[in-house]
Amino acid sequence: MPAPNTVISDDQVTQYEEKGFVVVDNIFSDDEVGQMRAVLSEMIEGARGLTDHTDLIDLESGHTPDNPRVRRVKEPFKKHALFAEMARHPRLIAALTELLGPDLRMHGSKINLKSASYGSAVEWHQDWAFYPHTNDDVLAVGVMLDDMTENNGPLLCIPGSHRGPTFDHHQDGRFVGAMDPDVCDIDLAHAEMITGKAGACSFHHVRAVHGSSQNTSGADRRLLLYQVAAADAWDIRGMGPEANWQEYTDTMIAGQATNQPRLVPTPIRLPYPGPLKTGSIYESQSVLHNKFFATESSAAE
């Protein structure tokens, strides 16, 4: 195994800075990917018998209690020790340190499952629209639990969009967690596919415009997402007296916590008034009038 400080190259750091995203191969071994898949399979099996979403499981529209269809596992970092352990993997921390610095906090986590032939699309959006911070040293790590190919709904990112504005993610005065592709004033044709082998990780900046189409292939595409922030990047929505200091320190994955947020001017739109449908980005985006990606029904036609 290479030394941790050789995990990500200077050229890859530059690509992240210029494009807003980069893929780094072989962060996790085949054995580690296998362990994560096994735990995930147990979680998915827990959806059998469910008739509605839970605080762990987000269901696909075609789900039935006898034929489970899961599109997201919520907060795996908090729900299973293995995912907490993998978030602190030396190779992952080495890459994150080069991109964000040595003091790192887990802001959130999820596993998006694009199951073969029906995995849901995610409309164009910026993570920043959901949770703006005092500075934008914040990113999402996409741990590829399966090969991510051009056919199974890979992440699509707009290069350089992390240096632009925060686009409107509202519709009819309510936050919907998606941009209107006809009015966002960005050329979506410039999107680049994020592909790689299982065990690789993508890193995309919190302000990068991204989305993904439905999985129309015969292969699953399971993606573990760790949302990581520099310790001095504080979520603007939780900086009042209700902020939980113990929870903040418990989610540190490297370095030291701090009670001194770093303030950097950045374009911000707060996600208020909140969405009509809550629970996940899929629910919020379900009311969107103008969708860019094919829906499950139209993709089958």
C-alpha positions in Angstrom: 0.0 0.0 0.0 1.5 3.4 -0.9 2.2 5.8 1.9 -0.7 8.0 2.7 1.0 11.2 1.4 1.2 9.7 -2.1 -2.6 9.0 -2.3 -3.4 12.1 -4.3 -1.0 13.9 -6.7 -0.3 17.6 -7.1 -1.9 17.4 -10.5 -5.1 15.9 -9.0 -5.2 18.6 -6.4 -4.9 21.2 -9.2 -7.7 19.5 -11.1 -10.0 19.7 -8.1 -9.2 23.4 -7.6 -9.8 24.2 -11.3 -12.7 21.9 -12.2 -14.3 21.5 -8.8 -14.0 17.7 -8.9 -11.5 14.8 -9.2 -11.4 11.0 -9.1 -8.7 9.2 -7.1 -8.3 5.5 -7.6 -7.7 2.7 -5.1 -8.6 4.6 -1.9 -10.3 1.4 -0.6 -9.2 -2.2 -1.2 -11.4 -4.9 -2.7 -11.7 -6.4 0.8 -12.8 -3.1 2.3 -15.3 -2.6 -0.5 -16.6 -6.1 0.1 -17.1 -5.4 3.8 -19.1 -2.2 3.0 -21.3 -4.1 0.4 -22.1 -6.8 3.0 -23.2 -4.3 5.6 -25.2 -2.4 3.0 -27.0 -5.6 1.9 -28.1 -6.2 5.5 -29.5 -2.7 5.7 -31.4 -3.1 2.4 -32.8 -6.4 3.5 -34.2 -4.4 6.5 -36.5 -2.7 4.0 -38.5 -5.9 3.5 -41.9 -5.4 5.0 -41.7 -1.6 5.1 -44.6 0.5 3.7 -43.0 3.9 4.1 -39.6 5.7 4.5 -37.8 5.5 7.9 -35.0 7.4 9.5 -32.6 4.9 7.9 -34.2 3.8 4.6 -35.6 6.0 1.7 -37.7 3.9 -0.7 -38.0 3.9 -4.5 -41.5 4.7 -5.8 -41.9 1.1 -7.1 -41.2 -0.4 -3.7 -43.5 -3.0 -2.2 -43.1 -4.8 1.2 -42.4 -8.1 -0.6 -40.1 -6.6 -3.3 -37.9 -4.1 -1.5 -36.6 -1.2 -3.6 -34.3 1.2 -1.7 -32.9 4.4 -3.2 -31.0 5.8 -0.2 -29.6 4.7 3.2 -29.5 7.7 5.5 -26.5 8.6 7.7 -24.5 5.4 7.5 -21.6 7.1 9.3 -23.9 7.4 12.4 -25.8 4.1 12.0 -23.0 1.5 11.6 -19.5 1.3 13.0 -17.9 0.1 9.7 -18.9 3.3 7.9 -17.6 5.4 10.7 -14.3 3.5 10.5 -14.0 3.8 6.8 -14.6 7.6 7.0 -11.3 7.7 9.0 -9.4 5.4 6.7 -5.7 6.7 6.5 -5.8 6.9 2.7 -9.1 8.8 2.6 -7.9 11.2 5.3 -4.6 11.8 3.4 -6.5 12.9 0.3 -8.9 15.0 2.3 -6.1 16.7 4.1 -4.6 17.8 0.8 -8.0 19.3 -0.3 -9.4 20.7 2.9 -6.6 20.8 5.5 -5.8 18.6 8.6 -8.9 19.4 10.7 -11.9 17.5 9.2 -15.6 17.1 10.3 -18.2 14.7 8.9 -21.1 17.0 8.0 -23.4 14.2 6.8 -23.5 10.9 5.0 -25.7 8.7 2.8 -25.6 5.8 0.4 -27.4 6.4 -2.9 -28.4 3.2 -4.6 -29.1 3.3 -8.3 -30.3 -0.3 -8.7 -30.1 -1.9 -12.1 -32.7 -0.6 -14.6 -34.7 1.7 -12.3 -32.3 3.7 -10.0 -33.7 7.2 -9.7 -32.2 10.3 -11.3 -31.0 13.3 -9.3 -31.7 16.7 -10.9 -29.1 19.4 -11.3 -28.2 21.1 -8.0 -25.4 22.4 -5.8 -24.9 20.9 -2.3 -24.2 24.4 -1.2 -27.8 25.4 -1.7 -28.8 22.8 1.0 -26.3 23.7 3.7 -24.2 26.9 3.2 -21.3 27.3 5.6 -19.1 30.2 6.8 -16.6 29.2 4.2 -16.7 26.7 1.3 -13.9 24.3 2.3 -16.6 21.7 2.1 -16.9 18.7 -0.3 -18.6 15.4 -0.9 -16.6 12.2 -1.2 -18.2 9.6 -3.5 -17.0 6.1 -2.4 -17.6 3.8 -5.4 -19.0 0.5 -4.1 -19.5 -0.6 -7.7 -17.8 0.3 -10.9 -19.3 3.6 -12.0 -19.7 3.5 -15.8 -21.2 5.8 -18.4 -24.3 3.6 -18.5 -25.3 3.2 -14.8 -26.2 6.7 -13.9 -22.8 8.2 -13.0 -22.3 11.5 -11.4 -22.2 14.4 -13.9 -20.3 17.6 -12.9 -20.0 21.0 -14.6 -16.3 22.0 -14.6 -15.6 25.3 -13.0 -19.1 25.8 -11.7 -17.8 25.8 -8.1 -16.4 29.3 -8.8 -19.7 30.7 -10.0 -23.0 31.9 -8.4 -25.3 30.0 -6.1 -28.2 29.2 -8.4 -31.8 29.4 -7.5 -33.1 26.1 -6.2 -36.6 27.4 -5.5 -39.9 26.9 -7.4 -43.1 28.9 -6.7 -41.4 30.5 -3.7 -40.4 27.1 -2.0 -37.1 25.3 -1.9 -37.1 22.2 -4.2 -33.4 21.3 -4.1 -33.0 21.6 -7.9 -32.2 24.2 -10.5 -34.5 24.9 -13.4 -32.4 23.9 -16.4 -34.0 26.4 -18.7 -33.3 29.5 -16.5 -30.1 28.6 -14.7 -27.8 30.3 -17.3 -25.3 27.5 -17.4 -24.4 25.2 -20.3 -25.3 21.7 -19.0 -23.8 20.2 -22.2 -20.4 20.8 -20.7 -21.0 18.3 -18.0 -18.3 15.6 -17.5 -19.0 12.1 -16.4 -17.4 10.9 -13.1 -16.5 7.2 -13.7 -14.2 4.8 -11.9 -13.7 1.3 -10.5 -15.0 0.1 -7.2 -12.8 1.4 -4.4 -12.1 4.7 -6.2 -13.4 8.0 -4.7 -14.7 11.1 -6.4 -14.3 14.4 -4.6 -16.6 17.3 -5.6 -16.7 20.8 -4.3 -19.8 21.8 -2.3 -20.6 24.5 -4.9 -20.1 22.4 -8.0 -23.2 21.9 -10.1 -23.9 18.2 -10.5 -26.7 15.7 -11.1 -27.1 12.1 -12.4 -29.5 10.3 -14.8 -31.5 7.2 -14.1 -29.6 3.9 -14.2 -30.7 2.2 -17.4 -28.1 -0.5 -17.3 -28.3 -4.0 -15.9 -25.7 -3.2 -13.3 -26.2 -1.7 -9.8 -24.5 1.6 -9.0 -24.1 2.0 -5.2 -22.4 5.2 -4.1 -21.5 6.0 -0.5 -21.3 9.7 0.0 -19.4 11.4 2.9 -20.0 15.1 3.2 -16.9 16.5 4.8 -16.1 20.1 5.9 -13.0 21.8 7.3 -13.5 22.1 11.0 -13.7 25.9 10.9 -16.5 25.8 8.2 -19.7 26.1 10.3 -23.1 25.3 8.9 -24.9 28.7 8.9 -28.3 27.0 9.6 -27.0 25.6 13.0 -24.9 28.3 14.5 -27.5 29.5 17.1 -27.9 28.4 20.7 -29.4 25.1 19.5 -26.0 24.0 18.1 -24.9 20.8 19.8 -21.2 21.0 20.6 -20.9 17.4 21.6 -22.3 16.3 18.3 -19.9 18.6 16.5 -16.9 17.1 18.3 -18.2 13.6 17.8 -18.2 14.0 14.1 -14.6 15.1 13.8 -12.8 12.5 11.7 -9.3 14.1 11.8 -7.5 16.9 13.6 -9.0 19.3 16.1 -12.4 20.9 16.6 -12.7 24.7 16.9 -15.2 27.2 18.1 -13.8 29.9 15.9 -15.6 29.7 12.5 -13.6 31.1 9.5 -15.7 33.6 7.6 -15.2 34.0 3.8 -17.5 36.0 1.5 -19.4 33.5 -0.7 -22.7 33.7 -2.6 -25.4 32.3 -0.5 -29.1 31.5 -0.9 -30.7 29.9 2.1 -33.0 26.9 1.6 -36.0 28.7 3.0 -39.0 28.6 2.9 -38.4 24.9 3.1 -39.6 22.2 0.7 -43.2 21.0 0.5 -42.0 17.4 0.6 -39.2 16.6 3.0 -37.1 13.5 3.9 -34.6 13.4 1.1 -33.5 15.2 -2.1 -35.7 12.8 -4.1 -38.8 13.9 -2.2 -37.9 17.6 -2.5 -37.3 17.3 -6.2 -40.4 15.2 -6.9 -42.5 18.3 -7.2 -40.2 19.9 -9.8 -42.1 21.1 -12.9 -39.2 21.2 -15.3 -37.1 18.1 -15.0 -33.9 17.6 -17.1 -33.4 13.8 -16.7 -35.7 11.1 -17.9 -38.1 9.8 -15.2 -38.6 6.0 -14.5 -41.7 5.9 -16.7 -40.3 7.8 -19.7 -37.0 6.0 -19.6 -38.8 2.7 -20.1 -40.7 3.9 -23.1 
